[in-house]
Amino acid sequence: MSHASLPRLVLLTDRAQLRLGRDLVRTLRECAHAGLRAVVLREPDLVGEPFEALVREAAAIPGLALLLSRRTHPLAAGTHLAAHQPAPTHGWWGRSCHAVPEVRAAAAEGASWATLSPWGATLSKAGYGPPVGRDGLADVPLPVLALGGITTPEDAAGALASGAHGVAVMGAVMRAADPARMVASLLTALPADVPATTGGAA
């Protein structure tokens, strides 16, 4: 994957938010079928073989690029780092940011993308305070994904109008009765993606 192929919609997982009885891998398959092209696999409580099994299953989903939150893995296309984590020396990676100056700092470190949150009012990112300021976002030198409070196509369109490359979502999809339908709905407001290359570090 490259800067140019960063999808306009990226899903962050949290299986605890899924409706009772919903399986995460099945949900990811359905979302990929609906047009999702990249997922940040979080699930920080999973370690050892349960985590490895999840990575293997997620990495095998056709057309879906796997990014890992805070961790590297040979089956992942890249890594999404927390704000405090040191920048890696190689690979395709992004960073969680909570202000436009942090996005600029991530670009200077060599990040390939950044999330900016909380973009809007959200249950998932409530601990990060009020929505972020966006002044100067259109001029940052890397793709930015608006994260937090993106629940409708209108929200996604508004993020692009404010200078975001695309959107990152978690709760709106994870908590949905039909996650794939929510993905398809959000994609109606976003430009078409270049098909993602799955598997392997860039």
Accessible surface in RSA format (square Angstrom, percent):
REM  Atomic radii and reference values for relative SASA: ProtOr
REM  Chains: A
REM  Algorithm: Lee & Richards
REM  Probe-radius: 1.40
REM  Slices: 20
REM RES _ NUM      All-atoms   Total-Side   Main-Chain    Non-polar    All polar
REM                ABS   REL    ABS   REL    ABS   REL    ABS   REL    ABS   REL
RES MET A   1    38.15  19.8   0.29   0.2  37.86  90.1   7.37   6.3  30.78  40.8
RES SER A   2    57.28  48.4  53.99  72.1   3.29   7.6  45.51  96.9  11.77  16.5
RES HIS A   3    97.02  53.0  94.08  65.4   2.94   7.5  62.57  64.5  34.45  40.1
RES ALA A   4    90.43  83.2  60.15  92.8  30.28  68.9  73.28 103.2  17.15  45.4
RES SER A   5    17.52  14.8  15.08  20.1   2.44   5.6  15.80  33.6   1.73   2.4
RES LEU A   6     5.19   2.9   0.35   0.3   4.84  12.2   0.35   0.2   4.84  13.0
RES PRO A   7     1.38   1.0   0.14   0.1   1.24   4.5   1.38   1.1   0.00   0.0
RES ARG A   8    64.08  26.9  64.08  32.7   0.00   0.0   1.05   1.4  63.03  38.2
RES LEU A   9     0.92   0.5   0.66   0.5   0.26   0.7   0.66   0.5   0.26   0.7
RES VAL A  10     2.29   1.5   2.29   2.1   0.00   0.0   2.29   2.0   0.00   0.0
RES LEU A  11     0.02   0.0   0.02   0.0   0.00   0.0   0.02   0.0   0.00   0.0
RES LEU A  12    14.00   7.8  14.00  10.0   0.00   0.0  14.00   9.8   0.00   0.0
RES THR A  13     0.00   0.0   0.00   0.0   0.00   0.0   0.00   0.0   0.00   0.0
RES ASP A  14    31.67  22.2  31.18  31.0   0.50   1.2   1.30   3.1  30.37  30.3
RES ARG A  15    81.59  34.3  71.85  36.6   9.75  23.2  29.03  39.7  52.57  31.9
RES ALA A  16    91.69  84.3  53.70  82.9  37.98  86.4  64.82  91.3  26.86  71.2
RES GLN A  17    38.30  21.4  24.51  17.9  13.79  32.8  24.22  51.6  14.08  10.7
RES LEU A  18    19.18  10.7   3.79   2.7  15.38  38.7   3.79   2.7  15.38  41.4
RES ARG A  19   130.98  55.0 121.68  62.0   9.30  22.2  46.12  63.0  84.86  51.4
RES LEU A  20   190.20 105.9 153.94 110.1  36.26  91.2 159.46 112.0  30.74  82.7
RES GLY A  21    75.93  93.6   0.00   N/A  75.93  93.6  42.72 117.2  33.21  74.4
RES ARG A  22    51.85  21.8  34.41  17.5  17.44  41.5  13.67  18.7  38.17  23.1
RES ASP A  23    78.23  54.8  71.04  70.7   7.19  17.0  32.10  75.6  46.13  46.0
RES LEU A  24     9.02   5.0   6.37   4.6   2.65   6.7   6.37   4.5   2.65   7.1
RES VAL A  25     7.53   5.0   7.49   6.8   0.04   0.1   7.49   6.5   0.04   0.1
RES ARG A  26   129.26  54.3 129.26  65.9   0.00   0.0  37.33  51.0  91.93  55.7
RES THR A  27     0.00   0.0   0.00   0.0   0.00   0.0   0.00   0.0   0.00   0.0
RES LEU A  28     0.00   0.0   0.00   0.0   0.00   0.0   0.00   0.0   0.00   0.0
RES ARG A  29   120.78  50.7 114.79  58.5   5.99  14.3  44.68  61.1  76.10  46.1
RES GLU A  30    48.33  27.7  43.15  32.6   5.17  12.3  32.89  63.6  15.44  12.6
RES CYS A  31     0.00   0.0   0.00   0.0   0.00   0.0   0.00   0.0   0.00   0.0
RES ALA A  32     7.98   7.3   3.50   5.4   4.48  10.2   3.82   5.4   4.16  11.0
RES HIS A  33   173.40  94.8 142.33  98.9  31.07  79.5  98.35 101.4  75.04  87.3
RES ALA A  34    30.06  27.6   7.29  11.2  22.77  51.8  17.53  24.7  12.53  33.2
RES GLY A  35    17.44  21.5   0.00   N/A  17.44  21.5  13.20  36.2   4.23   9.5
RES LEU A  36     0.48   0.3   0.15   0.1   0.33   0.8   0.48   0.3   0.00   0.0
RES ARG A  37    64.90  27.2  64.38  32.8   0.52   1.2   2.51   3.4  62.39  37.8
RES ALA A  38     0.13   0.1   0.13   0.2   0.00   0.0   0.13   0.2   0.00   0.0
RES VAL A  39     0.08   0.1   0.08   0.1   0.00   0.0   0.08   0.1   0.00   0.0
RES VAL A  40     3.26   2.1   3.26   3.0   0.00   0.0   3.26   2.8   0.00   0.0
RES LEU A  41     1.01   0.6   0.00   0.0   1.01   2.5   0.00   0.0   1.01   2.7
RES ARG A  42    67.17  28.2  65.50  33.4   1.68   4.0   3.11   4.3  64.06  38.8
RES GLU A  43     4.18   2.4   3.21   2.4   0.97   2.3   0.91   1.8   3.27   2.7
RES PRO A  44   101.64  74.1  81.53  74.3  20.11  73.1  83.99  69.3  17.65 109.7
RES ASP A  45    98.37  68.9  67.58  67.3  30.78  72.8  51.42 121.0  46.95  46.8
RES LEU A  46    31.01  17.3  30.51  21.8   0.49   1.2  31.01  21.8   0.00   0.0
RES VAL A  47   105.35  69.3 100.43  90.9   4.92  11.9 102.04  88.7   3.31   9.0
RES GLY A  48    50.33  62.1   0.00   N/A  50.33  62.1  39.56 108.6  10.77  24.1
RES GLU A  49   102.70  59.0  94.16  71.2   8.55  20.4  64.45 124.7  38.26  31.2
RES PRO A  50    79.89  58.2  67.80  61.8  12.09  44.0  75.65  62.5   4.24  26.4
RES PHE A  51    12.28   6.1  12.28   7.6   0.00   0.0  12.28   7.4   0.00   0.0
RES GLU A  52    59.82  34.3  59.80  45.2   0.02   0.0  22.32  43.2  37.51  30.6
RES ALA A  53    31.15  28.6  30.43  47.0   0.72   1.6  30.99  43.6   0.16   0.4
RES LEU A  54    15.20   8.5  13.50   9.7   1.70   4.3  14.69  10.3   0.51   1.4
RES VAL A  55     0.00   0.0   0.00   0.0   0.00   0.0   0.00   0.0   0.00   0.0
RES ARG A  56   115.15  48.3 108.82  55.5   6.33  15.1  53.41  73.0  61.74  37.4
RES GLU A  57    82.98  47.6  77.32  58.5   5.67  13.5  30.94  59.8  52.05  42.5
RES ALA A  58     0.24   0.2   0.00   0.0   0.24   0.5   0.00   0.0   0.24   0.6
RES ALA A  59    19.49  17.9   6.13   9.5  13.36  30.4   7.60  10.7  11.89  31.5
RES ALA A  60    78.61  72.3  48.33  74.6  30.28  68.9  60.66  85.4  17.96  47.6
RES ILE A  61     5.76   3.3   3.41   2.5   2.35   5.7   4.78   3.4   0.98   2.7
RES PRO A  62   116.02  84.6  97.51  88.9  18.51  67.3 107.27  88.6   8.75  54.4
RES GLY A  63    31.80  39.2   0.00   N/A  31.80  39.2  24.00  65.9   7.80  17.5
RES LEU A  64     0.76   0.4   0.25   0.2   0.52   1.3   0.25   0.2   0.52   1.4
RES ALA A  65     0.00   0.0   0.00   0.0   0.00   0.0   0.00   0.0   0.00   0.0
RES LEU A  66     1.16   0.6   1.02   0.7   0.14   0.4   1.02   0.7   0.14   0.4
RES LEU A  67     1.00   0.6   1.00   0.7   0.00   0.0   1.00   0.7   0.00   0.0
RES LEU A  68     0.28   0.2   0.28   0.2   0.00   0.0   0.28   0.2   0.00   0.0
RES SER A  69    22.09  18.7  18.19  24.3   3.90   9.0   2.48   5.3  19.61  27.5
RES ARG A  70   134.92  56.6 119.65  61.0  15.27  36.4  31.09  42.5 103.83  62.9
RES ARG A  71    65.58  27.5  60.59  30.9   4.99  11.9  48.43  66.2  17.16  10.4
RES THR A  72   109.20  77.7  88.20  89.4  21.00  50.1  55.69  74.8  53.51  80.9
RES HIS A  73    27.97  15.3  17.18  11.9  10.79  27.6  18.10  18.6   9.88  11.5
RES PRO A  74   109.54  79.8  90.91  82.9  18.63  67.7 100.44  82.9   9.10  56.6
RES LEU A  75    68.60  38.2  68.53  49.0   0.07   0.2  68.53  48.1   0.07   0.2
RES ALA A  76     2.40   2.2   1.52   2.3   0.88   2.0   1.52   2.1   0.88   2.3
RES ALA A  77     2.23   2.0   2.23   3.4   0.00   0.0   2.23   3.1   0.00   0.0
RES GLY A  78     5.90   7.3   0.00   N/A   5.90   7.3   5.84  16.0   0.05   0.1
RES THR A  79    10.76   7.7  10.76  10.9   0.00   0.0   3.24   4.3   7.53  11.4
RES HIS A  80     7.24   4.0   6.62   4.6   0.63   1.6   6.38   6.6   0.86   1.0
RES LEU A  81    11.95   6.7  11.58   8.3   0.36   0.9  11.95   8.4   0.00   0.0
RES ALA A  82     9.68   8.9   5.70   8.8   3.99   9.1   9.23  13.0   0.45   1.2
RES ALA A  83    52.58  48.3  31.43  48.5  21.15  48.1  31.55  44.4  21.03  55.7
RES HIS A  84   140.82  77.0 108.45  75.4  32.37  82.8  85.38  88.0  55.43  64.5
RES GLN A  85    35.97  20.1  32.75  23.9   3.22   7.7   7.29  15.5  28.67  21.7
RES PRO A  86   117.13  85.4 100.06  91.2  17.07  62.1 110.64  91.3   6.49  40.3
RES ALA A  87    36.11  33.2  14.37  22.2  21.73  49.4  14.37  20.2  21.73  57.6
RES PRO A  88    49.08  35.8  25.80  23.5  23.28  84.6  36.51  30.1  12.57  78.1
RES THR A  89   136.90  97.4  97.75  99.1  39.14  93.3  87.46 117.5  49.43  74.7
RES HIS A  90   148.98  81.4 132.07  91.8  16.91  43.3 105.52 108.8  43.46  50.6
RES GLY A  91    34.95  43.1   0.00   N/A  34.95  43.1   9.92  27.2  25.03  56.1
RES TRP A  92    14.58   5.9  10.52   5.1   4.06   9.5  11.39   6.1   3.19   5.2
RES TRP A  93    10.45   4.2  10.45   5.1   0.00   0.0   2.38   1.3   8.07  13.1
RES GLY A  94     0.00   0.0   0.00   N/A   0.00   0.0   0.00   0.0   0.00   0.0
RES ARG A  95    13.18   5.5  13.18   6.7   0.00   0.0  11.42  15.6   1.76   1.1
RES SER A  96    21.02  17.8  20.81  27.8   0.22   0.5   7.26  15.5  13.76  19.3
RES CYS A  97     0.22   0.2   0.17   0.2   0.05   0.1   0.00   0.0   0.22   0.2
RES HIS A  98    44.98  24.6  33.10  23.0  11.89  30.4  28.00  28.9  16.98  19.8
RES ALA A  99    35.09  32.3  33.52  51.7   1.57   3.6  35.09  49.4   0.00   0.0
RES VAL A 100    10.82   7.1   9.37   8.5   1.45   3.5   9.37   8.1   1.45   3.9
RES PRO A 101    95.01  69.2  88.08  80.3   6.93  25.2  89.86  74.2   5.15  32.0
RES GLU A 102    71.59  41.1  67.15  50.8   4.44  10.6  35.37  68.4  36.22  29.6
RES VAL A 103     0.00   0.0   0.00   0.0   0.00   0.0   0.00   0.0   0.00   0.0
RES ARG A 104   100.31  42.1  94.39  48.1   5.92  14.1  44.68  61.1  55.64  33.7
RES ALA A 105    55.79  51.3  47.43  73.2   8.36  19.0  54.41  76.6   1.38   3.7
RES ALA A 106     0.72   0.7   0.00   0.0   0.72   1.6   0.00   0.0   0.72   1.9
RES ALA A 107    23.36  21.5   6.27   9.7  17.10  38.9   7.36  10.4  16.00  42.4
RES ALA A 108    93.69  86.1  49.88  77.0  43.81  99.7  63.10  88.9  30.59  81.0
RES GLU A 109    86.11  49.4  56.58  42.8  29.53  70.3  35.14  68.0  50.97  41.6
RES GLY A 110    45.54  56.2   0.00   N/A  45.54  56.2  30.37  83.3  15.16  34.0
RES ALA A 111     5.86   5.4   0.00   0.0   5.86  13.3   0.00   0.0   5.86  15.5
RES SER A 112     8.38   7.1   7.99  10.7   0.40   0.9   0.00   0.0   8.38  11.7
RES TRP A 113     2.42   1.0   2.42   1.2   0.00   0.0   0.03   0.0   2.39   3.9
RES ALA A 114     0.00   0.0   0.00   0.0   0.00   0.0   0.00   0.0   0.00   0.0
RES THR A 115     2.78   2.0   2.78   2.8   0.00   0.0   2.71   3.6   0.06   0.1
RES LEU A 116     0.00   0.0   0.00   0.0   0.00   0.0   0.00   0.0   0.00   0.0
RES SER A 117     0.45   0.4   0.45   0.6   0.00   0.0   0.00   0.0   0.45   0.6
RES PRO A 118     3.28   2.4   3.28   3.0   0.00   0.0   3.28   2.7   0.00   0.0
RES TRP A 119    12.88   5.2  12.88   6.2   0.00   0.0   6.88   3.7   6.00   9.7
RES GLY A 120    14.80  18.3   0.00   N/A  14.80  18.3  14.48  39.7   0.33   0.7
RES ALA A 121    92.91  85.4  65.90 101.7  27.01  61.4  72.95 102.7  19.96  52.9
RES THR A 122    32.01  22.8  10.40  10.5  21.62  51.5  12.84  17.3  19.17  29.0
RES LEU A 123   149.07  83.0 129.51  92.7  19.56  49.2 129.80  91.2  19.27  51.9
RES SER A 124    40.26  34.0   5.24   7.0  35.01  80.7  14.41  30.7  25.84  36.2
RES LYS A 125    29.45  14.4  28.51  17.5   0.94   2.2   6.49   5.8  22.96  24.5
RES ALA A 126    69.00  63.4  45.57  70.3  23.43  53.3  52.42  73.8  16.58  43.9
RES GLY A 127    83.33 102.8   0.00   N/A  83.33 102.8  42.62 117.0  40.72  91.2
RES TYR A 128   115.25  53.8  88.30  50.2  26.95  70.1  54.49  40.9  60.76  74.9
RES GLY A 129    37.56  46.3   0.00   N/A  37.56  46.3  27.11  74.4  10.45  23.4
RES PRO A 130   109.77  80.0  96.96  88.4  12.81  46.5 104.59  86.4   5.18  32.2
RES PRO A 131    68.72  50.1  51.13  46.6  17.59  63.9  51.13  42.2  17.59 109.3
RES VAL A 132    18.73  12.3   5.62   5.1  13.12  31.6  12.12  10.5   6.61  17.9
RES GLY A 133    57.03  70.3   0.00   N/A  57.03  70.3  41.51 113.9  15.52  34.8
RES ARG A 134    80.84  33.9  69.80  35.6  11.04  26.3  21.37  29.2  59.48  36.0
RES ASP A 135   137.45  96.3 121.02 120.5  16.44  38.9  43.23 101.7  94.22  94.0
RES GLY A 136    34.26  42.2   0.00   N/A  34.26  42.2  21.45  58.9  12.81  28.7
RES LEU A 137     1.88   1.0   0.05   0.0   1.83   4.6   0.05   0.0   1.83   4.9
RES ALA A 138    80.52  74.0  49.38  76.2  31.14  70.8  51.60  72.7  28.93  76.6
RES ASP A 139   108.87  76.3  86.05  85.7  22.82  54.0  24.89  58.6  83.98  83.8
RES VAL A 140    18.84  12.4   3.45   3.1  15.39  37.1   3.45   3.0  15.39  41.7
RES PRO A 141    97.88  71.3  61.69  56.2  36.19 131.5  76.55  63.2  21.33 132.6
RES LEU A 142    12.41   6.9   1.63   1.2  10.78  27.1   7.30   5.1   5.11  13.7
RES PRO A 143    22.73  16.6  15.32  14.0   7.41  26.9  22.07  18.2   0.66   4.1
RES VAL A 144     2.25   1.5   0.81   0.7   1.44   3.5   0.81   0.7   1.44   3.9
RES LEU A 145     1.23   0.7   1.23   0.9   0.00   0.0   1.23   0.9   0.00   0.0
RES ALA A 146     0.00   0.0   0.00   0.0   0.00   0.0   0.00   0.0   0.00   0.0
RES LEU A 147     6.89   3.8   6.89   4.9   0.00   0.0   6.89   4.8   0.00   0.0
RES GLY A 148     6.60   8.1   0.00   N/A   6.60   8.1   5.24  14.4   1.36   3.0
RES GLY A 149    21.56  26.6   0.00   N/A  21.56  26.6   4.08  11.2  17.48  39.1
RES ILE A 150     5.97   3.4   1.71   1.3   4.26  10.3   1.71   1.2   4.26  11.6
RES THR A 151    66.21  47.1  60.96  61.8   5.25  12.5  45.62  61.3  20.59  31.1
RES THR A 152    52.10  37.1  51.56  52.3   0.54   1.3  49.36  66.3   2.75   4.2
RES PRO A 153    34.99  25.5  34.52  31.5   0.47   1.7  34.87  28.8   0.12   0.7
RES GLU A 154   128.44  73.7 116.64  88.2  11.80  28.1  68.58 132.6  59.86  48.9
RES ASP A 155    47.69  33.4  39.39  39.2   8.30  19.6   8.80  20.7  38.89  38.8
RES ALA A 156     0.00   0.0   0.00   0.0   0.00   0.0   0.00   0.0   0.00   0.0
RES ALA A 157    46.19  42.5  40.51  62.5   5.68  12.9  42.55  59.9   3.64   9.6
RES GLY A 158    34.02  41.9   0.00   N/A  34.02  41.9  31.33  86.0   2.69   6.0
RES ALA A 159     0.49   0.4   0.00   0.0   0.49   1.1   0.00   0.0   0.49   1.3
RES LEU A 160    43.28  24.1  28.41  20.3  14.87  37.4  28.57  20.1  14.72  39.6
RES ALA A 161    92.96  85.5  47.91  73.9  45.04 102.5  61.08  86.0  31.88  84.4
RES SER A 162    43.77  37.0  24.42  32.6  19.35  44.6  15.12  32.2  28.65  40.1
RES GLY A 163    28.89  35.6   0.00   N/A  28.89  35.6  12.86  35.3  16.03  35.9
RES ALA A 164     6.60   6.1   0.00   0.0   6.60  15.0   0.09   0.1   6.51  17.2
RES HIS A 165    35.88  19.6  28.42  19.8   7.46  19.1  23.13  23.8  12.75  14.8
RES GLY A 166     0.00   0.0   0.00   N/A   0.00   0.0   0.00   0.0   0.00   0.0
RES VAL A 167     0.00   0.0   0.00   0.0   0.00   0.0   0.00   0.0   0.00   0.0
RES ALA A 168     0.11   0.1   0.03   0.0   0.08   0.2   0.03   0.0   0.08   0.2
RES VAL A 169     3.59   2.4   0.88   0.8   2.71   6.5   3.59   3.1   0.00   0.0
RES MET A 170    19.28  10.0  15.13  10.0   4.15   9.9  15.13  12.9   4.15   5.5
RES GLY A 171     5.16   6.4   0.00   N/A   5.16   6.4   1.36   3.7   3.81   8.5
RES ALA A 172    17.52  16.1   2.58   4.0  14.94  34.0  11.14  15.7   6.38  16.9
RES VAL A 173     0.00   0.0   0.00   0.0   0.00   0.0   0.00   0.0   0.00   0.0
RES MET A 174     0.00   0.0   0.00   0.0   0.00   0.0   0.00   0.0   0.00   0.0
RES ARG A 175    91.81  38.5  85.72  43.7   6.09  14.5  47.68  65.2  44.12  26.7
RES ALA A 176    15.64  14.4   6.37   9.8   9.27  21.1  15.47  21.8   0.17   0.5
RES ALA A 177    70.56  64.9  47.70  73.6  22.85  52.0  48.68  68.6  21.88  58.0
RES ASP A 178    57.77  40.5  53.60  53.3   4.17   9.9  21.27  50.1  36.50  36.4
RES PRO A 179     0.00   0.0   0.00   0.0   0.00   0.0   0.00   0.0   0.00   0.0
RES ALA A 180    18.02  16.6  17.72  27.3   0.30   0.7  17.90  25.2   0.12   0.3
RES ARG A 181   176.24  74.0 169.02  86.2   7.21  17.2  60.66  82.9 115.58  70.0
RES MET A 182    47.91  24.8  44.47  29.4   3.44   8.2  46.05  39.2   1.86   2.5
RES VAL A 183     0.15   0.1   0.15   0.1   0.00   0.0   0.15   0.1   0.00   0.0
RES ALA A 184    42.73  39.3  37.86  58.4   4.87  11.1  39.58  55.7   3.14   8.3
RES SER A 185    38.35  32.4  31.97  42.7   6.38  14.7  22.57  48.1  15.78  22.1
RES LEU A 186     0.00   0.0   0.00   0.0   0.00   0.0   0.00   0.0   0.00   0.0
RES LEU A 187    37.23  20.7  29.14  20.9   8.08  20.3  29.30  20.6   7.93  21.3
RES THR A 188   109.16  77.6  68.59  69.5  40.57  96.7  70.64  94.9  38.52  58.2
RES ALA A 189    28.35  26.1   4.95   7.6  23.41  53.2  16.31  23.0  12.04  31.9
RES LEU A 190    16.22   9.0   0.00   0.0  16.22  40.8   1.86   1.3  14.37  38.7
RES PRO A 191    60.39  44.0  45.42  41.4  14.96  54.4  57.38  47.4   3.01  18.7
RES ALA A 192   102.39  94.1  64.77 100.0  37.62  85.6  75.25 106.0  27.14  71.9
RES ASP A 193    39.40  27.6  10.86  10.8  28.53  67.5  10.56  24.9  28.84  28.8
RES VAL A 194    92.99  61.2  87.08  78.8   5.91  14.2  89.15  77.5   3.84  10.4
RES PRO A 195   106.93  77.9  95.02  86.6  11.90  43.3  96.03  79.3  10.90  67.7
RES ALA A 196    15.38  14.1   0.00   0.0  15.38  35.0   0.32   0.4  15.06  39.9
RES THR A 197    92.50  65.8  84.72  85.9   7.78  18.5  56.31  75.6  36.19  54.7
RES THR A 198    49.90  35.5  30.25  30.7  19.65  46.8   1.17   1.6  48.73  73.7
RES GLY A 199    34.38  42.4   0.00   N/A  34.38  42.4  18.49  50.7  15.89  35.6
RES GLY A 200    33.95  41.9   0.00   N/A  33.95  41.9  26.49  72.7   7.46  16.7
RES ALA A 201    72.94  67.1  42.29  65.3  30.64  69.7  42.29  59.6  30.64  81.2
RES ALA A 202    64.01  58.9  11.83  18.3  52.18 118.7  49.32  69.4  14.69  38.9
END  Absolute sums over single chains surface
CHAIN  1 A     8883.5       6486.3       2397.3       5408.1       3475.4
END  Absolute sums over all chains
TOTAL          8883.5       6486.3       2397.3       5408.1       3475.4
